[in-house]
Amino acid sequence: MEGKLPQRKRLPHEVPSAVDPVEAVFFVTVCCVERGGDFLVSESVGKGLVESVKHRNQKRVWWCSVFVVMPDHVHGLIRFGNRDAEDGIGEVMKRWKAWTAREFGIRWQRGWFDHRLRSEESEREKAMYVLENPVRAGLLERWEDWGFWFVGEEG
């Protein structure tokens, strides 16, 4: 069995029944198959991804409060609960990834990472963590100068 790599397990993305899906905030990361590239930050792809997030907010598919496009992955803080919607996090993310893959030619990794913010975690602190990601990556000095981010305003 030498040389055989372990199979990656599929992680469940269901919201536990004790959690109100309308209020739960998820820190979501979706990565490209080819890590280390900069495909996502081409002007058309990066801006297109941000617009796709805004569109889904407007259509009430989800509520994304913060979204950042990095060269080979994206991060977002998203509420998937919509009392009018039947679909959960799994279907919503699957459709978004499929649409963006077709529209922009993105080769996403299978699945994604999500972490539900717990009550002790500050959404504001996590939002700043997401926004500061390009600075931590050494891409620029101020996140505000990064061209591929979105901060939603609930209204």
TIVO-2410 file (N, C-alpha, C; in nm, 3 decimals):
# residues 155
REC num residu      c1      c2      c3 atome chaine
REC   1      M   0.081  -0.120   0.000     N      A
REC   1      M   0.000   0.000   0.000    CA      A
REC   1      M   0.085   0.126   0.000     C      A
REC   2      E   0.212   0.113  -0.018     N      A
REC   2      E   0.297   0.231  -0.018    CA      A
REC   2      E   0.260   0.323  -0.132     C      A
REC   3      G   0.269   0.453  -0.104     N      A
REC   3      G   0.242   0.551  -0.208    CA      A
REC   3      G   0.096   0.587  -0.225     C      A
REC   4      K   0.007   0.512  -0.163     N      A
REC   4      K  -0.134   0.541  -0.177    CA      A
REC   4      K  -0.176   0.646  -0.074     C      A
REC   5      L  -0.233   0.755  -0.120     N      A
REC   5      L  -0.275   0.862  -0.031    CA      A
REC   5      L  -0.411   0.832   0.030     C      A
REC   6      P  -0.434   0.877   0.153     N      A
REC   6      P  -0.566   0.856   0.212    CA      A
REC   6      P  -0.672   0.935   0.136     C      A
REC   7      Q  -0.792   0.880   0.131     N      A
REC   7      Q  -0.903   0.946   0.062    CA      A
REC   7      Q  -0.955   1.060   0.149     C      A
REC   8      R  -0.980   1.174   0.087     N      A
REC   8      R  -1.035   1.289   0.157    CA      A
REC   8      R  -1.181   1.261   0.192     C      A
REC   9      K  -1.217   1.284   0.316     N      A
REC   9      K  -1.354   1.261   0.359    CA      A
REC   9      K  -1.440   1.381   0.324     C      A
REC  10      R  -1.565   1.355   0.291     N      A
REC  10      R  -1.661   1.463   0.267    CA      A
REC  10      R  -1.714   1.508   0.402     C      A
REC  11      L  -1.709   1.639   0.424     N      A
REC  11      L  -1.757   1.693   0.550    CA      A
REC  11      L  -1.904   1.730   0.539     C      A
REC  12      P  -1.980   1.708   0.644     N      A
REC  12      P  -2.121   1.748   0.641    CA      A
REC  12      P  -2.132   1.899   0.649     C      A
REC  13      H  -2.231   1.956   0.579     N      A
REC  13      H  -2.252   2.100   0.582    CA      A
REC  13      H  -2.389   2.136   0.636     C      A
REC  14      E  -2.453   2.042   0.701     N      A
REC  14      E  -2.586   2.070   0.754    CA      A
REC  14      E  -2.575   2.153   0.881     C      A
REC  15      V  -2.674   2.240   0.901     N      A
REC  15      V  -2.681   2.320   1.022    CA      A
REC  15      V  -2.746   2.233   1.129     C      A
REC  16      P  -2.684   2.222   1.248     N      A
REC  16      P  -2.744   2.141   1.353    CA      A
REC  16      P  -2.885   2.191   1.386     C      A
REC  17      S  -2.972   2.099   1.424     N      A
REC  17      S  -3.112   2.135   1.448    CA      A
REC  17      S  -3.129   2.234   1.562     C      A
REC  18      A  -3.034   2.240   1.654     N      A
REC  18      A  -3.044   2.334   1.766    CA      A
REC  18      A  -3.007   2.478   1.727     C      A
REC  19      V  -2.958   2.496   1.605     N      A
REC  19      V  -2.913   2.627   1.560    CA      A
REC  19      V  -3.018   2.688   1.469     C      A
REC  20      D  -3.051   2.814   1.492     N      A
REC  20      D  -3.146   2.886   1.405    CA      A
REC  20      D  -3.074   2.918   1.275     C      A
REC  21      P  -3.112   2.855   1.163     N      A
REC  21      P  -3.039   2.876   1.037    CA      A
REC  21      P  -3.050   3.019   0.984     C      A
REC  22      V  -3.150   3.091   1.026     N      A
REC  22      V  -3.164   3.230   0.981    CA      A
REC  22      V  -3.060   3.319   1.047     C      A
REC  23      E  -3.021   3.285   1.169     N      A
REC  23      E  -2.926   3.367   1.244    CA      A
REC  23      E  -2.782   3.318   1.235     C      A
REC  24      A  -2.761   3.192   1.199     N      A
REC  24      A  -2.625   3.135   1.198    CA      A
REC  24      A  -2.540   3.204   1.091     C      A
REC  25      V  -2.419   3.242   1.130     N      A
REC  25      V  -2.323   3.304   1.038    CA      A
REC  25      V  -2.210   3.204   1.015     C      A
REC  26      F  -2.179   3.183   0.888     N      A
REC  26      F  -2.073   3.089   0.852    CA      A
REC  26      F  -1.956   3.162   0.788     C      A
REC  27      F  -1.837   3.128   0.833     N      A
REC  27      F  -1.714   3.171   0.768    CA      A
REC  27      F  -1.686   3.065   0.662     C      A
REC  28      V  -1.693   3.103   0.535     N      A
REC  28      V  -1.684   3.009   0.423    CA      A
REC  28      V  -1.558   3.037   0.343     C      A
REC  29      T  -1.488   2.931   0.306     N      A
REC  29      T  -1.372   2.941   0.219    CA      A
REC  29      T  -1.390   2.842   0.104     C      A
REC  30      V  -1.371   2.890  -0.020     N      A
REC  30      V  -1.378   2.806  -0.138    CA      A
REC  30      V  -1.247   2.826  -0.214     C      A
REC  31      C  -1.181   2.715  -0.248     N      A
REC  31      C  -1.048   2.722  -0.311    CA      A
REC  31      C  -1.051   2.669  -0.454     C      A
REC  32      C  -0.963   2.725  -0.535     N      A
REC  32      C  -0.942   2.675  -0.671    CA      A
REC  32      C  -0.865   2.543  -0.667     C      A
REC  33      V  -0.882   2.464  -0.770     N      A
REC  33      V  -0.807   2.339  -0.782    CA      A
REC  33      V  -0.658   2.370  -0.785     C      A
REC  34      E  -0.621   2.466  -0.866     N      A
REC  34      E  -0.480   2.503  -0.879    CA      A
REC  34      E  -0.447   2.612  -0.778     C      A
REC  35      R  -0.382   2.572  -0.670     N      A
REC  35      R  -0.345   2.667  -0.566    CA      A
REC  35      R  -0.217   2.739  -0.608     C      A
REC  36      G  -0.202   2.863  -0.562     N      A
REC  36      G  -0.082   2.939  -0.591    CA      A
REC  36      G  -0.092   3.027  -0.713     C      A
REC  37      G  -0.200   3.016  -0.790     N      A
REC  37      G  -0.218   3.101  -0.907    CA      A
REC  37      G  -0.287   3.231  -0.870     C      A
REC  38      D  -0.318   3.309  -0.972     N      A
REC  38      D  -0.386   3.436  -0.945    CA      A
REC  38      D  -0.506   3.456  -1.038     C      A
REC  39      F  -0.567   3.347  -1.082     N      A
REC  39      F  -0.677   3.353  -1.177    CA      A
REC  39      F  -0.796   3.434  -1.125     C      A
REC  40      L  -0.827   3.420  -0.996     N      A
REC  40      L  -0.947   3.484  -0.943    CA      A
REC  40      L  -0.936   3.636  -0.936     C      A
REC  41      V  -0.815   3.689  -0.939     N      A
REC  41      V  -0.801   3.834  -0.928    CA      A
REC  41      V  -0.776   3.902  -1.062     C      A
REC  42      S  -0.807   3.831  -1.172     N      A
REC  42      S  -0.814   3.904  -1.298    CA      A
REC  42      S  -0.935   3.996  -1.286     C      A
REC  43      E  -0.931   4.109  -1.351     N      A
REC  43      E  -1.035   4.210  -1.333    CA      A
REC  43      E  -1.175   4.154  -1.355     C      A
REC  44      S  -1.197   4.081  -1.464     N      A
REC  44      S  -1.332   4.033  -1.495    CA      A
REC  44      S  -1.378   3.925  -1.398     C      A
REC  45      V  -1.290   3.835  -1.360     N      A
REC  45      V  -1.329   3.727  -1.269    CA      A
REC  45      V  -1.351   3.782  -1.128     C      A
REC  46      G  -1.257   3.858  -1.076     N      A
REC  46      G  -1.270   3.912  -0.941    CA      A
REC  46      G  -1.393   3.998  -0.924     C      A
REC  47      K  -1.414   4.091  -1.016     N      A
REC  47      K  -1.532   4.178  -1.009    CA      A
REC  47      K  -1.660   4.095  -1.030     C      A
REC  48      G  -1.654   3.997  -1.119     N      A
REC  48      G  -1.770   3.912  -1.144    CA      A
REC  48      G  -1.811   3.832  -1.021     C      A
REC  49      L  -1.713   3.779  -0.947     N      A
REC  49      L  -1.743   3.707  -0.825    CA      A
REC  49      L  -1.810   3.797  -0.722     C      A
REC  50      V  -1.757   3.918  -0.706     N      A
REC  50      V  -1.817   4.014  -0.613    CA      A
REC  50      V  -1.960   4.045  -0.655     C      A
REC  51      E  -1.982   4.066  -0.785     N      A
REC  51      E  -2.118   4.096  -0.833    CA      A
REC  51      E  -2.212   3.978  -0.811     C      A
REC  52      S  -2.161   3.856  -0.824     N      A
REC  52      S  -2.246   3.738  -0.801    CA      A
REC  52      S  -2.292   3.732  -0.655     C      A
REC  53      V  -2.206   3.774  -0.563     N      A
REC  53      V  -2.243   3.777  -0.422    CA      A
REC  53      V  -2.349   3.884  -0.397     C      A
REC  54      K  -2.329   4.002  -0.453     N      A
REC  54      K  -2.427   4.110  -0.438    CA      A
REC  54      K  -2.563   4.067  -0.494     C      A
REC  55      H  -2.561   4.002  -0.610     N      A
REC  55      H  -2.684   3.958  -0.674    CA      A
REC  55      H  -2.760   3.859  -0.584     C      A
REC  56      R  -2.687   3.765  -0.525     N      A
REC  56      R  -2.752   3.667  -0.438    CA      A
REC  56      R  -2.804   3.732  -0.310     C      A
REC  57      N  -2.737   3.836  -0.263     N      A
REC  57      N  -2.792   3.913  -0.150    CA      A
REC  57      N  -2.924   3.977  -0.191     C      A
REC  58      Q  -2.924   4.042  -0.308     N      A
REC  58      Q  -3.045   4.111  -0.354    CA      A
REC  58      Q  -3.161   4.015  -0.375     C      A
REC  59      K  -3.132   3.894  -0.422     N      A
REC  59      K  -3.236   3.793  -0.447    CA      A
REC  59      K  -3.271   3.714  -0.321     C      A
REC  60      R  -3.204   3.746  -0.211     N      A
REC  60      R  -3.229   3.681  -0.081    CA      A
REC  60      R  -3.199   3.531  -0.085     C      A
REC  61      V  -3.102   3.494  -0.167     N      A
REC  61      V  -3.056   3.355  -0.169    CA      A
REC  61      V  -2.976   3.328  -0.041     C      A
REC  62      W  -2.901   3.428   0.001     N      A
REC  62      W  -2.822   3.425   0.124    CA      A
REC  62      W  -2.805   3.569   0.168     C      A
REC  63      W  -2.741   3.587   0.282     N      A
REC  63      W  -2.698   3.722   0.320    CA      A
REC  63      W  -2.549   3.713   0.348     C      A
REC  64      C  -2.470   3.771   0.258     N      A
REC  64      C  -2.325   3.775   0.275    CA      A
REC  64      C  -2.291   3.914   0.326     C      A
REC  65      S  -2.232   3.920   0.445     N      A
REC  65      S  -2.197   4.050   0.502    CA      A
REC  65      S  -2.058   4.095   0.461     C      A
REC  66      V  -1.967   4.001   0.437     N      A
REC  66      V  -1.830   4.033   0.396    CA      A
REC  66      V  -1.783   3.926   0.298     C      A
REC  67      F  -1.717   3.971   0.192     N      A
REC  67      F  -1.667   3.877   0.091    CA      A
REC  67      F  -1.536   3.932   0.036     C      A
REC  68      V  -1.435   3.846   0.025     N      A
REC  68      V  -1.305   3.885  -0.030    CA      A
REC  68      V  -1.259   3.779  -0.129     C      A
REC  69      V  -1.216   3.825  -0.244     N      A
REC  69      V  -1.157   3.738  -0.346    CA      A
REC  69      V  -1.006   3.745  -0.331     C      A
REC  70      M  -0.944   3.632  -0.311     N      A
REC  70      M  -0.799   3.622  -0.307    CA      A
REC  70      M  -0.753   3.560  -0.439     C      A
REC  71      P  -0.624   3.556  -0.466     N      A
REC  71      P  -0.577   3.504  -0.595    CA      A
REC  71      P  -0.626   3.363  -0.629     C      A
REC  72      D  -0.637   3.274  -0.529     N      A
REC  72      D  -0.676   3.136  -0.559    CA      A
REC  72      D  -0.787   3.082  -0.468     C      A
REC  73      H  -0.852   3.171  -0.393     N      A
REC  73      H  -0.963   3.129  -0.307    CA      A
REC  73      H  -1.048   3.250  -0.272     C      A
REC  74      V  -1.164   3.223  -0.214     N      A
REC  74      V  -1.251   3.331  -0.167    CA      A
REC  74      V  -1.290   3.302  -0.022     C      A
REC  75      H  -1.321   3.410   0.050     N      A
REC  75      H  -1.372   3.401   0.187    CA      A
REC  75      H  -1.500   3.481   0.195     C      A
REC  76      G  -1.593   3.434   0.275     N      A
REC  76      G  -1.713   3.512   0.300    CA      A
REC  76      G  -1.772   3.482   0.436     C      A
REC  77      L  -1.845   3.578   0.490     N      A
REC  77      L  -1.928   3.557   0.608    CA      A
REC  77      L  -2.070   3.558   0.559     C      A
REC  78      I  -2.137   3.445   0.570     N      A
REC  78      I  -2.266   3.427   0.504    CA      A
REC  78      I  -2.368   3.367   0.599     C      A
REC  79      R  -2.489   3.423   0.593     N      A
REC  79      R  -2.606   3.362   0.657    CA      A
REC  79      R  -2.685   3.294   0.545     C      A
REC  80      F  -2.709   3.166   0.560     N      A
REC  80      F  -2.779   3.090   0.457    CA      A
REC  80      F  -2.927   3.076   0.485     C      A
REC  81      G  -2.967   3.109   0.603     N      A
REC  81      G  -3.107   3.093   0.640    CA      A
REC  81      G  -3.194   3.202   0.580     C      A
REC  82      N  -3.293   3.161   0.512     N      A
REC  82      N  -3.395   3.250   0.459    CA      A
REC  82      N  -3.525   3.177   0.484     C      A
REC  83      R  -3.609   3.232   0.568     N      A
REC  83      R  -3.731   3.162   0.606    CA      A
REC  83      R  -3.818   3.127   0.485     C      A
REC  84      D  -3.799   3.197   0.373     N      A
REC  84      D  -3.876   3.170   0.252    CA      A
REC  84      D  -3.811   3.063   0.165     C      A
REC  85      A  -3.683   3.030   0.191     N      A
REC  85      A  -3.610   2.938   0.104    CA      A
REC  85      A  -3.613   2.796   0.159     C      A
REC  86      E  -3.612   2.701   0.069     N      A
REC  86      E  -3.613   2.559   0.107    CA      A
REC  86      E  -3.470   2.503   0.112     C      A
REC  87      D  -3.378   2.565   0.041     N      A
REC  87      D  -3.244   2.510   0.026    CA      A
REC  87      D  -3.154   2.550   0.142     C      A
REC  88      G  -3.070   2.457   0.181     N      A
REC  88      G  -2.973   2.483   0.285    CA      A
REC  88      G  -2.838   2.519   0.227     C      A
REC  89      I  -2.741   2.526   0.313     N      A
REC  89      I  -2.606   2.568   0.276    CA      A
REC  89      I  -2.549   2.483   0.162     C      A
REC  90      G  -2.570   2.351   0.167     N      A
REC  90      G  -2.513   2.263   0.066    CA      A
REC  90      G  -2.560   2.295  -0.074     C      A
REC  91      E  -2.690   2.306  -0.093     N      A
REC  91      E  -2.745   2.334  -0.226    CA      A
REC  91      E  -2.710   2.475  -0.272     C      A
REC  92      V  -2.716   2.571  -0.182     N      A
REC  92      V  -2.685   2.710  -0.219    CA      A
REC  92      V  -2.541   2.721  -0.266     C      A
REC  93      M  -2.448   2.663  -0.191     N      A
REC  93      M  -2.307   2.671  -0.229    CA      A
REC  93      M  -2.280   2.592  -0.358     C      A
REC  94      K  -2.342   2.477  -0.370     N      A
REC  94      K  -2.323   2.394  -0.490    CA      A
REC  94      K  -2.366   2.472  -0.615     C      A
REC  95      R  -2.480   2.538  -0.609     N      A
REC  95      R  -2.529   2.615  -0.725    CA      A
REC  95      R  -2.440   2.736  -0.753     C      A
REC  96      W  -2.394   2.805  -0.648     N      A
REC  96      W  -2.307   2.922  -0.670    CA      A
REC  96      W  -2.176   2.877  -0.735     C      A
REC  97      K  -2.116   2.769  -0.683     N      A
REC  97      K  -1.992   2.721  -0.741    CA      A
REC  97      K  -2.011   2.677  -0.886     C      A
REC  98      A  -2.120   2.608  -0.915     N      A
REC  98      A  -2.147   2.563  -1.052    CA      A
REC  98      A  -2.164   2.682  -1.145     C      A
REC  99      W  -2.240   2.782  -1.102     N      A
REC  99      W  -2.264   2.898  -1.187    CA      A
REC  99      W  -2.135   2.975  -1.212     C      A
REC 100      T  -2.057   3.000  -1.107     N      A
REC 100      T  -1.932   3.075  -1.125    CA      A
REC 100      T  -1.832   2.995  -1.207     C      A
REC 101      A  -1.832   2.863  -1.195     N      A
REC 101      A  -1.742   2.780  -1.276    CA      A
REC 101      A  -1.776   2.794  -1.424     C      A
REC 102      R  -1.905   2.788  -1.457     N      A
REC 102      R  -1.947   2.803  -1.597    CA      A
REC 102      R  -1.922   2.945  -1.648     C      A
REC 103      E  -1.961   3.043  -1.569     N      A
REC 103      E  -1.954   3.183  -1.611    CA      A
REC 103      E  -1.811   3.233  -1.629     C      A
REC 104      F  -1.722   3.194  -1.538     N      A
REC 104      F  -1.586   3.250  -1.537    CA      A
REC 104      F  -1.476   3.148  -1.566     C      A
REC 105      G  -1.514   3.022  -1.587     N      A
REC 105      G  -1.414   2.920  -1.615    CA      A
REC 105      G  -1.330   2.881  -1.495     C      A
REC 106      I  -1.386   2.896  -1.375     N      A
REC 106      I  -1.313   2.864  -1.253    CA      A
REC 106      I  -1.318   2.713  -1.229     C      A
REC 107      R  -1.204   2.658  -1.194     N      A
REC 107      R  -1.197   2.518  -1.154    CA      A
REC 107      R  -1.186   2.516  -1.002     C      A
REC 108      W  -1.301   2.500  -0.936     N      A
REC 108      W  -1.305   2.496  -0.790    CA      A
REC 108      W  -1.268   2.356  -0.740     C      A
REC 109      Q  -1.209   2.351  -0.620     N      A
REC 109      Q  -1.191   2.223  -0.554    CA      A
REC 109      Q  -1.328   2.168  -0.517     C      A
REC 110      R  -1.336   2.038  -0.505     N      A
REC 110      R  -1.460   1.976  -0.459    CA      A
REC 110      R  -1.486   2.024  -0.316     C      A
REC 111      G  -1.610   2.057  -0.287     N      A
REC 111      G  -1.647   2.098  -0.152    CA      A
REC 111      G  -1.600   2.238  -0.120     C      A
REC 112      W  -1.598   2.269   0.007     N      A
REC 112      W  -1.557   2.398   0.059    CA      A
REC 112      W  -1.541   2.381   0.209     C      A
REC 113      F  -1.484   2.481   0.272     N      A
REC 113      F  -1.470   2.481   0.417    CA      A
REC 113      F  -1.570   2.579   0.474     C      A
REC 114      D  -1.639   2.538   0.578     N      A
REC 114      D  -1.724   2.633   0.649    CA      A
REC 114      D  -1.708   2.614   0.799     C      A
REC 115      H  -1.718   2.724   0.869     N      A
REC 115      H  -1.710   2.725   1.014    CA      A
REC 115      H  -1.821   2.815   1.065     C      A
REC 116      R  -1.912   2.758   1.141     N      A
REC 116      R  -2.021   2.838   1.198    CA      A
REC 116      R  -1.966   2.918   1.315     C      A
REC 117      L  -1.986   3.050   1.311     N      A
REC 117      L  -1.941   3.133   1.420    CA      A
REC 117      L  -2.022   3.098   1.545     C      A
REC 118      R  -1.954   3.076   1.652     N      A
REC 118      R  -2.019   3.045   1.780    CA      A
REC 118      R  -2.053   3.176   1.851     C      A
REC 119      S  -2.134   3.166   1.952     N      A
REC 119      S  -2.180   3.287   2.021    CA      A
REC 119      S  -2.065   3.369   2.077     C      A
REC 120      E  -1.956   3.304   2.116     N      A
REC 120      E  -1.845   3.378   2.174    CA      A
REC 120      E  -1.756   3.445   2.068     C      A
REC 121      E  -1.776   3.408   1.945     N      A
REC 121      E  -1.696   3.466   1.838    CA      A
REC 121      E  -1.763   3.593   1.787     C      A
REC 122      S  -1.685   3.693   1.766     N      A
REC 122      S  -1.738   3.819   1.719    CA      A
REC 122      S  -1.743   3.821   1.566     C      A
REC 123      E  -1.862   3.847   1.513     N      A
REC 123      E  -1.875   3.858   1.368    CA      A
REC 123      E  -1.791   3.975   1.316     C      A
REC 124      R  -1.787   4.082   1.393     N      A
REC 124      R  -1.708   4.199   1.352    CA      A
REC 124      R  -1.559   4.166   1.345     C      A
REC 125      E  -1.508   4.093   1.444     N      A
REC 125      E  -1.367   4.055   1.443    CA      A
REC 125      E  -1.337   3.962   1.326     C      A
REC 126      K  -1.427   3.867   1.299     N      A
REC 126      K  -1.406   3.775   1.187    CA      A
REC 126      K  -1.414   3.850   1.055     C      A
REC 127      A  -1.501   3.950   1.046     N      A
REC 127      A  -1.510   4.032   0.924    CA      A
REC 127      A  -1.378   4.103   0.898     C      A
REC 128      M  -1.319   4.159   1.002     N      A
REC 128      M  -1.190   4.227   0.984    CA      A
REC 128      M  -1.082   4.126   0.946     C      A
REC 129      Y  -1.089   4.008   1.001     N      A
REC 129      Y  -0.994   3.903   0.965    CA      A
REC 129      Y  -1.004   3.873   0.815     C      A
REC 130      V  -1.127   3.862   0.764     N      A
REC 130      V  -1.148   3.835   0.621    CA      A
REC 130      V  -1.097   3.951   0.538     C      A
REC 131      L  -1.133   4.072   0.574     N      A
REC 131      L  -1.092   4.189   0.495    CA      A
REC 131      L  -0.941   4.210   0.495     C      A
REC 132      E  -0.875   4.175   0.605     N      A
REC 132      E  -0.730   4.193   0.616    CA      A
REC 132      E  -0.651   4.082   0.547     C      A
REC 133      N  -0.717   3.983   0.493     N      A
REC 133      N  -0.649   3.870   0.430    CA      A
REC 133      N  -0.549   3.912   0.322     C      A
REC 134      P  -0.584   4.003   0.231     N      A
REC 134      P  -0.484   4.045   0.131    CA      A
REC 134      P  -0.361   4.113   0.193     C      A
REC 135      V  -0.380   4.181   0.304     N      A
REC 135      V  -0.267   4.246   0.373    CA      A
REC 135      V  -0.177   4.139   0.434     C      A
REC 136      R  -0.238   4.042   0.504     N      A
REC 136      R  -0.158   3.934   0.563    CA      A
REC 136      R  -0.083   3.855   0.457     C      A
REC 137      A  -0.141   3.845   0.337     N      A
REC 137      A  -0.076   3.773   0.227    CA      A
REC 137      A   0.034   3.855   0.161     C      A
REC 138      G   0.052   3.979   0.205     N      A
REC 138      G   0.158   4.064   0.150    CA      A
REC 138      G   0.125   4.123   0.014     C      A
REC 139      L  -0.003   4.130  -0.020     N      A
REC 139      L  -0.043   4.180  -0.152    CA      A
REC 139      L  -0.053   4.332  -0.157     C      A
REC 140      L  -0.071   4.395  -0.043     N      A
REC 140      L  -0.078   4.540  -0.033    CA      A
REC 140      L  -0.076   4.578   0.115     C      A
REC 141      E  -0.075   4.709   0.142     N      A
REC 141      E  -0.064   4.755   0.280    CA      A
REC 141      E  -0.197   4.782   0.347     C      A
REC 142      R  -0.299   4.819   0.269     N      A
REC 142      R  -0.430   4.851   0.326    CA      A
REC 142      R  -0.539   4.772   0.253     C      A
REC 143      W  -0.623   4.701   0.326     N      A
REC 143      W  -0.726   4.619   0.262    CA      A
REC 143      W  -0.819   4.702   0.176     C      A
REC 144      E  -0.840   4.828   0.214     N      A
REC 144      E  -0.930   4.914   0.139    CA      A
REC 144      E  -0.883   4.935  -0.005     C      A
REC 145      D  -0.754   4.916  -0.029     N      A
REC 145      D  -0.698   4.934  -0.163    CA      A
REC 145      D  -0.712   4.810  -0.250     C      A
REC 146      W  -0.755   4.700  -0.191     N      A
REC 146      W  -0.776   4.575  -0.265    CA      A
REC 146      W  -0.902   4.591  -0.349     C      A
REC 147      G  -0.899   4.551  -0.472     N      A
REC 147      G  -1.011   4.575  -0.563    CA      A
REC 147      G  -1.123   4.472  -0.561     C      A
REC 148      F  -1.110   4.367  -0.480     N      A
REC 148      F  -1.204   4.256  -0.489    CA      A
REC 148      F  -1.263   4.221  -0.354     C      A
REC 149      W  -1.342   4.311  -0.300     N      A
REC 149      W  -1.407   4.286  -0.172    CA      A
REC 149      W  -1.545   4.348  -0.173     C      A
REC 150      F  -1.626   4.302  -0.078     N      A
REC 150      F  -1.763   4.350  -0.065    CA      A
REC 150      F  -1.801   4.349   0.083     C      A
REC 151      V  -1.862   4.456   0.128     N      A
REC 151      V  -1.919   4.462   0.261    CA      A
REC 151      V  -2.066   4.499   0.243     C      A
REC 152      G  -2.155   4.410   0.284     N      A
REC 152      G  -2.298   4.432   0.269    CA      A
REC 152      G  -2.354   4.517   0.381     C      A
REC 153      E  -2.455   4.590   0.347     N      A
REC 153      E  -2.525   4.670   0.447    CA      A
REC 153      E  -2.667   4.619   0.458     C      A
REC 154      E  -2.699   4.566   0.576     N      A
REC 154      E  -2.835   4.515   0.595    CA      A
REC 154      E  -2.930   4.634   0.600     C      A
REC 155      G  -3.042   4.616   0.534     N      A
REC 155      G  -3.134   4.727   0.534    CA      A
REC 155      G  -3.277   4.687   0.536     C      A
***
